């Protein structure tokens, strides 16, 4: 019921977000997230190093012909990203968080930060932002995580 309330209230407000992928590894996930970013009016921020080249045809294929219209920012490092956006509002997603994503006080232009597919966000990032760390609850003990593109969606 709480999720329904969140979605209803967001629907009545036109919010855009900043989707941040720290060191993404799988090109099709990044392509799909790019498409989602464009569809939702969000900016996509990609932080290097990547596990692929942005010119990889799998990135473009997953994003179809929309990729050229995407509001995309690329950073050479995590340090550079945080230097540029240190004063912004953040929510960090990690399976190690204690709070659920529906507890986030969503606001326009907020940065939603996701880690790489294999290990998530680094311990350095999660320890520095414990108060802004959220998880997507998993209701089965048979899985450890969900696909990054699904988590962002």
Backbone torsions as a table, in degrees:
resi	resn	phi	psi	omega
1	UNK	NA	-38.9	-179.4
2	UNK	-63.0	-41.4	178.1
3	UNK	-61.8	-40.9	177.7
4	UNK	-59.0	-42.4	179.0
5	UNK	-62.5	-43.8	178.8
6	UNK	-60.5	-49.8	-178.8
7	UNK	-63.3	-39.1	178.2
8	UNK	-63.5	-43.8	-179.1
9	UNK	-69.0	-36.6	177.1
10	UNK	-66.6	-34.4	-179.0
11	UNK	-64.6	-31.9	-179.4
12	UNK	-80.8	-12.5	176.9
13	UNK	-116.4	143.8	176.8
14	UNK	-94.9	97.5	179.5
15	UNK	-109.9	143.7	169.6
16	UNK	-121.2	151.1	-176.5
17	UNK	-121.3	170.3	171.6
18	UNK	-112.5	114.5	178.9
19	UNK	-94.8	124.2	-175.1
20	UNK	-116.8	125.2	174.7
21	UNK	-112.4	114.7	178.6
22	UNK	-88.9	114.6	176.5
23	UNK	53.1	53.9	-180.0
24	UNK	-62.0	147.4	-174.4
25	UNK	-114.1	-24.2	-172.4
26	UNK	-112.2	116.9	-173.7
27	UNK	-61.6	-37.5	-178.5
28	UNK	-68.7	-33.7	174.8
29	UNK	-61.9	-46.9	-179.1
30	UNK	-62.6	-41.0	177.3
31	UNK	-61.9	-45.2	178.6
32	UNK	-65.1	-39.1	178.2
33	UNK	-67.8	-35.2	174.2
34	UNK	-60.0	-43.4	178.5
35	UNK	-63.1	-44.4	177.9
36	UNK	-61.5	-41.0	179.0
37	UNK	-59.4	-45.7	179.8
38	UNK	-64.5	-42.8	-178.1
39	UNK	-64.5	-31.2	-176.7
40	UNK	-98.4	0.9	-178.7
41	UNK	73.6	23.6	-179.2
42	UNK	-96.4	155.8	173.1
43	UNK	-92.0	145.0	176.7
44	UNK	-108.5	125.7	178.7
45	UNK	-113.9	122.3	179.5
46	UNK	-114.3	128.0	-177.0
47	UNK	-110.6	123.4	-179.3
48	UNK	-75.5	159.7	6.4
49	UNK	-82.6	149.3	177.0
50	UNK	-97.1	158.9	174.1
51	UNK	-90.8	16.5	-176.1
52	UNK	-164.2	172.5	173.7
53	UNK	-95.9	142.4	178.2
54	UNK	-61.5	-23.1	178.5
55	UNK	-80.7	-3.8	-179.8
56	UNK	-54.0	130.3	-177.4
57	UNK	-62.6	-23.8	178.3
58	UNK	-70.0	-32.0	175.6
59	UNK	-65.9	-49.2	-178.2
60	UNK	-64.8	-41.7	-178.7
61	UNK	-62.4	-44.5	-179.6
62	UNK	-65.8	-33.0	178.7
63	UNK	-88.7	-2.1	-176.5
64	UNK	52.1	-144.7	-177.3
65	UNK	-88.7	12.0	-179.4
66	UNK	-84.9	-19.9	-170.7
67	UNK	-54.0	-36.4	-178.1
68	UNK	-66.2	-19.7	-178.2
69	UNK	-95.6	-3.0	-175.0
70	UNK	-71.0	140.1	172.4
71	UNK	-86.2	96.2	-171.1
72	UNK	-116.0	132.4	174.3
73	UNK	-122.7	135.3	-179.7
74	UNK	-120.7	137.1	-178.5
75	UNK	-122.6	143.8	-178.4
76	UNK	-76.5	-18.3	-178.1
77	UNK	-160.6	165.6	174.8
78	UNK	-62.7	-41.5	179.5
79	UNK	-59.1	-43.9	179.6
80	UNK	-62.9	-44.1	179.5
81	UNK	-57.3	-49.9	-177.3
82	UNK	-71.7	-28.7	174.4
83	UNK	-62.1	-41.4	-178.5
84	UNK	-72.9	-37.5	-170.7
85	UNK	-117.2	23.6	-174.9
86	UNK	-56.4	-26.4	-174.8
87	UNK	-98.5	13.1	-176.5
88	UNK	-93.1	172.6	177.1
89	UNK	-93.6	130.9	-173.9
90	UNK	-126.3	153.2	164.2
91	UNK	-135.4	126.5	-178.4
92	UNK	-107.7	136.5	-176.7
93	UNK	-107.7	127.4	-178.2
94	UNK	-153.7	141.9	176.2
95	UNK	-68.6	-11.8	179.9
96	UNK	-91.3	0.7	-178.7
97	UNK	-73.8	159.2	176.6
98	UNK	-102.2	-21.8	179.7
99	UNK	-96.7	148.9	179.0
100	UNK	-90.0	155.9	-175.6
101	UNK	-61.0	-23.0	179.0
102	UNK	-77.3	-5.8	175.0
103	UNK	-86.7	-3.4	-179.8
104	UNK	-70.6	135.5	172.3
105	UNK	-85.6	80.5	-176.3
106	UNK	-59.2	141.1	176.5
107	UNK	-146.0	156.8	-179.3
108	UNK	-58.1	139.6	176.0
109	UNK	70.6	16.7	178.8
110	UNK	-70.4	150.7	177.6
111	UNK	-99.1	119.0	177.5
112	UNK	-103.5	114.2	-167.9
113	UNK	-110.4	127.6	-178.8
114	UNK	-124.6	144.7	179.7
115	UNK	-91.0	-179.0	-178.5
116	UNK	-71.1	156.3	-172.5
117	UNK	-58.8	-38.9	-172.3
118	UNK	-76.9	-35.7	-174.1
119	UNK	-134.5	-2.3	-179.0
120	UNK	76.2	-152.3	179.4
121	UNK	-78.2	149.0	179.0
122	UNK	-67.2	156.6	176.4
123	UNK	-61.3	-32.8	178.4
124	UNK	-60.2	-43.8	179.9
125	UNK	-71.5	-47.0	-176.6
126	UNK	-65.0	-37.9	178.7
127	UNK	-68.7	-34.3	-179.4
128	UNK	-74.7	-18.2	-174.0
129	UNK	-131.3	36.9	-177.1
130	UNK	-53.8	-39.2	-178.0
131	UNK	-71.0	-12.0	-179.1
132	UNK	-120.1	26.3	-175.4
133	UNK	-103.0	128.7	-175.7
134	UNK	-133.5	155.4	178.2
135	UNK	-124.9	160.4	169.4
136	UNK	-100.0	113.9	-175.0
137	UNK	-64.9	140.0	177.2
138	UNK	-110.9	128.8	-173.5
139	UNK	-101.5	19.0	176.1
140	UNK	-136.1	135.5	177.2
141	UNK	-79.0	-1.5	-175.3
142	UNK	-90.7	-1.7	176.0
143	UNK	-131.7	151.2	178.2
144	UNK	-97.9	-26.5	-174.4
145	UNK	-161.3	172.2	173.2
146	UNK	-114.3	161.9	179.5
147	UNK	-55.8	141.2	-177.5
148	UNK	-57.3	-45.0	-179.9
149	UNK	-61.7	-37.9	176.7
150	UNK	-68.5	-40.4	-179.9
151	UNK	-62.7	-43.9	178.7
152	UNK	-63.9	-42.8	177.7
153	UNK	-61.2	NA	NA
